[in-house]
Amino acid sequence: MSLTISSTPQGFSAFITNLGIRDTTDDFVFIKSSVPCVADGVFTQSLFAGPSVTISRNNLKDSQAQGIVVISKNANVANGSVGIADAQEVLQLVATETGIAAHNIVIASTGVIGRRYPIEKIRAGLLGLGKNLTPADFYAAACGIMTTDTVPKLATRQIGNAKLVGIAKGVGMIEPNMATLLTFFFTDAAISANSLRSIFRSTIDKTFNCLSVDTDTSTSDSAVILANGLVAEVSEADFASALQEVAQELVLKIARDAEGATKIIEVSVDSAIDYAQAKTVAKAIVNSPLVKTAVYGADPNWGRVAMAIGKCEKEQQINPELVVINFDNVKVYPNSLTNENLEQLRQIMSKDKVDIHVSLNIGDASATVWGCDLSEGYIEINAKYST
């Protein structure tokens, strides 16, 4: 599957290949704009953030970039000064091949922590990169950034005459604390740097930052957007709406493909004091191993949701007597559940998407988060990840 010309933003080319970092499939992706782009990025807050994060964060300080490099199956984290030098060399190699200044290129890396890049293979593999760029195939790019993903994640939208495409990877080590995993957006829409920054960060906060698979924040989380403005100016409202739709579509694809997952969990909390409180409660529910395993087993043990709300000990305004908990259209608290109700609840929890709704009834703010169940498959994948 490839995007058609009619659905692909103009001005982007790519070099996608296997450098020998992983066995056979593509492990290196470079996407270039023909002109400098208005750009923004948000990154992990992990204390162990890798060189890809620290370098890219610095390179985006002026809100401009012209290319993105992604290396998969090797995170290049916890390698000290050697790891920093390797990342810088990769950028310089790409810069030399393409004529783009190294500080105008973003780098991202994902995979095993604590292993150096096979730098000799990378040097050899990047020779001639500049002459081998082809019109960007964003589906191939989405495949090239995968690690334990089973399917590529890609979404597109039209914004007037302009186009927007987003790609993402990630199925484990996902509890974003900035942006998330790796996700990249490309558009030929024209938009100011200030507007792009404001819209992008708000969108990420309400989509990727509302996603959790296993409560583990990656050392390499990166979200970057490039807007080259080659086609048309767009309204801020239309751009924000399209970006929200693309980001949310990618989030749901990640949740569905999460390591060992069999079901998506969507938790909505409303009538909270503020958005932060609503999100805190929703995350406590979607992150609970007991809630996750109950969903996996379709066990109508709704009390685990009450337990998860109760863990939010700092939210002293919450009054259990005012709380209402629903699974889909079944109210479980406060309620006296019959055997018939429990069977109905079991059926709801057997669906491939389980909706949990909580009303705190103390305010007018709301938040929605997404996650997945927890199965034996997650343990199987992660017990053997580096071997």
Secondary structure, DSSP 8 states (H G I E B T S, - for coil): ----GGGS-TTEEEEEE--SSSSSS--EEEEEEEEEEEEEEEE---TT--HHHHHHHHHTTTSEEEEEEEEEEE---S-HHHHHHHHHHHHHHHHHHH---GGGEEEEEEEETT----HHHHHHHTTTGGGG-EE--HHHHHHHT-SS-SS-EEEEEEETTEEEEEEEE-SSS---SSS-SEEEEEEEEE--HHHHHHHHHHHHHHTGGGB-SSS---SS-EEEEEEEEEEEE--HHHHHHHHHHHHHHHHHHHHHHSTT---EEEEEEEEESSHHHHHHHHHHHHT-HHHHHHHHTT---THHHHHHHHT-TT-TT--TTT-EEEETTEEEES----HHHHHHHHHHTTSSEEEEEEE--SSSEEEEEEEE---HHHHHHHHTTT-
